[in-house]
Structures are given as structure tokens and as C-alpha cells.
Amino acid sequence: MRQFSFGGLTLVGYYGYDNLGDDLLLLSSLSLIEEIEFEGPIYLPASPSINHIAHRFPSKLDVRIIKRFSIRELQTSIKNSILTVFGGGNLLQDQTSWRSFLYYYEIAKYTLKKDKPLLFLSQGFGPLSKTANRKALNKLLSDPLTYGVMRDAVSYKHFASISNKAILGTDYGPYYLRKKRIIPEKRETIDGLAVIVLKNGTSVDDVLHSLRLNNLSQVCAVGFHNHHDEQKRSELESKARSNGFKVRKPPENLEGMIEVFNNAELIITERLHGVILAISLGVPFVWKKNTKLDRFVRSLDKNCNLYFEESCESLSLSINSSLKKPVNLKEDYWSRLENTVNESKELLKKLLARR
């Protein structure tokens, strides 16, 4: 039987699914906890594949992996923790599925039921399509033990309209990269290289045609996670080769992945952390119009319109605009990240002292 020690911290997220964005959020969350010199156990609900990045966990921390879907272990960890931390992401949303919302909502509700603080770090809320789910979220946010540092302005404004315990921040996923000096000191661009981060909503033919129109001749297709991403990556690589593009295989380690992003002339992404990596590295980018991505970019620059919709023409025009007049949000982003990290650490220290 697993030993649970009182005085711990339960860290919750979409962890252990080989998703680059969520892996970075986890590693950055653990970095913050290490920096405040927390010495208790950290209970981490995660799938077994979390072991792929466990070697990157801070050696000073007592991280204890628990079964992600074990109600008994989740409840025991919360009861034996000082607080529960939601460490990055848009966890409370029902766009993926109603079950996803319910999973995180029940963890949050149980935390508050046990009179433990609930802390949202680097979090966004929604999209929420069901009225019942919106009401459930608002009930969580109105609890006096709920605190948060939001990663987009829309989520912050909603939280702040309900509670005075909301702070506006940004996504701190790349913090780990900077701390470990994985981010290159300067840009080293490879001529004609486009890094493509697709899910399953964009035509590969449209992507390749748009790249050719904008004189981009090399592609590196990156799948952040899951079967759909890999299917799309394989399709893009196959069609790119048959159309005369040079195809670069995506790196298998984190350092290599950041290097290829840094080498790109352009990043085309349907995933939020494709946008965040582009901004943090200062690489021109375009994104597939999507509520979550729109909110994040507009939180940094409300006038940035480098998104594309369901047509080759829209994608081609966005690429052309991004390459000719790059939007440089790097300095502002890192400044906000530094503030977010400081605010997050102060909140952590304050709530952990509550014991």
C-alpha cells in the first residue's frame, strides 16, 4: 500500500500523455515548487508514461506518482495535502468531452469540501458549452478558498467578476526551458523551413500549397500527442515528399524539439503551445482560429490577426503577413512570464503556510 504523508501538495494536470505543452507545464510547476523550498510530498496523478520525463523532475522534490483514475488515491492525497494545485492548462472545459470537465471538477470540489485551498496556476477556463458546467465552474470560483493566476485575459476577467482572488498572468510552460538553458541564445534560421503543428482540422494540401506560394521549401511536421496528431504528421510528410519538399524528421528529445522550432522561418500551429513556443523564441507564426489560441494571443496583443480559417487563401495570406511584418511579442511575453512566476510562488508560499 502506498504511504501518504500529511503536509503534502496535490498537483493536477493532463500529465503523462506525451503532450509537449503539458509536459512543459508540469516541469515548470515543479520548478516553482522547488524554488520555494517545499519539502513535503507532491502527489501527482498521472498516466504510467509520465516515467518518460521523470528524469527531469527536480531531484530535491519528493514526487509520488498516484493512479490518475483511482478515486481512493486521489481522495487520500487531497486529504493529506495542504492544498491542491491545478498546474497549467485549460482543464475546466467541455470541448474535449463532458467527462474531462467532470474529472477535474470533482477533484476541485472535493478539495474545497475538505476545507483545503484550491490554486489555479497558469490556467484558463473553457470553452464551456453546457450551462450546468458554467454554473459549476462559477461555484468553484466563488469559494473563498479558491485562488488563481490566469493565463489569458478572458479567463482572468471572468474569475475577477466573481472573486477578488484572481491574478492576470500568462502561460509559464517555457519557464523550465529558460531555467535549464534549453532555449538558444539567438535565432539560427534555416532557409525555407516551416515547422507544422497540426491536429486534424486543416487540409495538408492547403498547407503545402500555401508554403510553396510563400517560398518555403522544407517542412518539419510535429505531433504534440495522440493518434490523430501522428496520422496528420505522417500524411503531411508523405505528401510533402511527393511534392518536392525537403522533409525533416521531428526530434525525439526536448532539446532537439526546441532547436528545430528556433531554426524555423515560420511556425504553423493548431495547438496553443506551438504559438507559445513561437512567441517565446521570437519566430514568425500563424495559428488556426480557435477560442483558446485566440484568447492567449489577444492577451498579449489585442490587434494580432495572424490566424487562418478554413481555406488555402486564408492560410496563404496569414503566412505572407507573418513573414513580411513579423509580430514580435517575445519581450512582452517573457516579462509577463517573470511576473507570473513571482506571483505564483508568492501564492504558493502563502497557502502552504496556512497549515
N, C-alpha and C positions, 0 to 999 in steps of 0.2 A: 504494500500500500504506500502511495506517495505521501511523504511527510509535508505538512503545511505548517508554516511558522507564522505566528501573528506578527504584525508590523510590516507586512509586505505591500506590494503595489500590483494591481492587475492592469496589464497593458493590452488593449484590444484594438484589432485592426484586421484587414484582409491579408493575413500573414501566412506564408508557406505555400504560395501558389506560383512561384517563379515569375511574379509580376515585377518588372524593374522598378516601376513607380512606388509600389507598396513596399518593396524591399528597402528602397532608399528612405521611405518614411519611417520604417521600423528602425533602421540603423541610426537615423538622425534622432529619433525619440530616445533610443538607448544612450546615445552620446550626451544628450541633455541630462538624462538621469545620472549618468556617470559624473558629469561636471558639477552637479550639486552635491556630490559625495554621498549619495544614498547607499546605505549598507544593507538594507533588508532584501528579502527575496522578491524577485519580479516574476509573477505568474503570467505566462504568455500562451494564450490559446492559439494554436496553430496546427496546420496540417503537417504530416510527417516530413514532407520535403523541405521544411524550414531548415533541416540539417545542412542543406546545400550552402547556406550562408552563415551557419552558426560559428564558423571560424572567424567571422568578422565581428562578433559580439565583443564588447569590452571585457577584458579578462577579469577586471575587478568586480564585475557585477555577478550576482547570484541569480542567473536566469533559469527558470524552471518551466519547461515546456509542459503544458497540460493539453488534454484532448479537446479539440475545438468544439465538438458537439456533445461532450459529456456534461449533462446538467449538474450532476453531483460535483464534479471537479470545478466547474465554473462557479457554482454557489459557494463551495468551500473556499476557493481562492478569494472571492469577494468578501466573505465573512472574515477572513484572516488578513485582509488588506486594510490599509489606512484610507486608500481611495482607489477609484477606477479611472484610468486614463484612456480615452479614445485617441490613439496616436496617429492621426493623419487620414485623409480621405473624405469621400462623401459617403459615409457609412449609412446614415439615416436617409435612405432614398428608396423608392419602389419602382424605379425604372428597370433595374435588373430583374427583380422579382419581389412579390409581396413577402415571400419567406425571408429574403435578405433583410428587409426592413424589420420584420418581426424578431429575427435573431438578435440584432443589435439593440432594438428597443427593449426587449426583455432583459438583457444584461444591464442596460441603463436603469430600467425601472427597479430591478432587484437591488442594485447598488443604493438607490435613494431610499428604498424600503428599509434597508439595513442601516439607515442614517449615516451613510458614507458619502463623501463628496464625489461628484461626477465632473471630470475635467475633460473638455474637448480641446485638443491641441491640433493645429494645422487642419482644421475641419471645415467642411462645407455641408450645407443641408440641401436635400432634394436632388433632382426633381421629385416631387410627390404628387401623384395623380389622384390618390384616394383621399377624400375629405376626412375619413376616420384617421388616416395616418397623419395628416396635417394637425389634427386636434391632439393626437397622441404626442407628436413632437412638441407642440406648444406646452403641453402639460409638463414635459420633462424640463423645458427651458424656463418655465416659471417657478420651478422648485428652488428654494433659497440655497440649496446645496449644489446647484449646477453652475459651473463656470466655463469660460471658453475663450480661446484665441482663434478667431476665424480666418480662413484663408482667402475669402473673397468678400467684396463689399455687400453683395446682396444678402448673403448669409449673416453677416455682421448686423446689417440694418434690421433684419427680421428678429434676430436674437435681442438686439438692443431695444426693440419696440416692446419686448416682453419683460426684460430683466436689465438691471444695471451692472451685470457681471460679465458682459461681453466686451471683448477687445478686438480691434481690427488688426490683423496680421497678414501673413501670406503663407504660401506652401513652403515648408522648410526642408523638403526632401533632399535638395543638393547640399545641405549643411554638412552631411557626412563626407561628401566628396571634397569639400574645401578643407575640412578638418584633417583628412588623411592625405591631402595634397594630391588628389587624383585629377583635379581639374588642371589642364595645361596652363602654363603662364601666359601663353599667347596663341593666337589663331594661326594654324598652318593649313591653309586651304588646298585641297586637291581640285584642280580644274575640272569642271563639269560634273562633280559628284553631288548627287542628291540622296539624302537618307530618307527613306519612306517608312512611316509607321502607320500601317493600315489595320483596320478591323475587317469589316465585311460590307461596308456601305458605299464604297467608291469603286467605280469601274477601273480596272487595271489598264484597259485600252485608253481610257481618257487620261490617265496619269502619264502613260508613255508618250502619247501624242502631245500633251502639254509640255512635257520635258523637252521633246525634240524641237518644238516651236520656240523654246527659250534657250536653245543651245546647251542643254545639259545632256551629257552622253554616258554617264556612269551612274549606276544605282546600287544602293545597299538597302535591302528590304529587311526591316527589323520587326519581329513579332514579340510584343512585350509578354504575352502569355496566352494560353488556351489554344484549343484545336482550331478555332476559326482564324486566329491570327496566323497560325502556321500554314493553314490552307491558302490564305491570301498571299503570304510571303512566297510560297512555292509557285503559285500561279504567276506572280509578278516576275520572279526570277526567270521562269521558263519563257514567258512572252518577251521579256527584255532581251534575252539572248537571241531569240529568233528574229528580233527586230534590230539587231546590230548594236545593242548597248553593251558596255562592259559591266559585268556583274561582280560585285564584291560580296563575299560571304560575310554575314554578321559575326562579329567576335563572340567568343563564348564566355569571356570574363568581363567583369565590370569595368576594369581599366581600359580594355580594348574597346568596349562599347562607347565610353566617353571620348576616347580618341577619335573614333570614326565620326561621331557627332561633331566634334570640334573641327574635323577636316572638311566637312560638307560645305558646299556653296549654298545649299538650301536644304531645309527640312520640311517635309510634307507630313502632317500628322493628323490622325483621328483620335489620338489619345492625349490626355492632359499632360502627362509627364514628358511627352515629346515636345510640347510647347514650352514647358518649364525648363527642360534641358537646353532648348534652343535659346531661350531668353537668358539663362544663366551663363551661357557660353558666348553670347553675342552673335549667334548665327541667324541669318535671314530665315524666315519661316512663314508657312501658311497653315491654316487649320480648317478642318471640316466643321462647318457651322453646327454647333451643339451647345445646349444650355450651359453645361458645366464648363466647357472651354471658353465660351463667350464671357461668362461671368468672371473667370480668372483674368483673362487678358484685359477686359474693361476695367478691372480693379486697379490695373497698372496704368492703362491709357484708355480713357473712355472713347477716344476718337480712332482707335486702331480698328481697321476694317479688312485685315488681310485674311479673311475667311473665304471659303468657296462652298458652293452649293452643288446641286445635282446636275452639273453639265460640264463638258470639256471646256466650253468657253469661259465659264466662271472660274475654273481652276487655272486656266492659262492666263487670264487677266490678273488673278491674285499673285501668281508666280512672278509675272512681269513686274507688277507693282513692288513686290517684296525685294526683288533683285535690283531694281532701279533706284528705289528710295527705301532702303532698309530702315526698319523701326528699331532703334536702339534703346531697349528697356533694361539693359544689363545693370547699369549703375543704380538705378532706382530699385530694381528687384533686390540686389544684394544689400542695399541699405535697409529695405523693409524686412528682409530675412534676418538681419542682425537684430533689429528691434523685436521681431517675433521671437527669436531665440531668447533674448533677455527677458521679455515679458513672460514667456513660457516657463523659464527657470524660476523666476520670482513667484509665480503662481504655484508651481510645484513645491517650492520650499515652504510657502505659506500654508498650503493644505496638508503637507506632511507633518508640519509642526503641530497640527491640530490634535494629534494623538494624546 
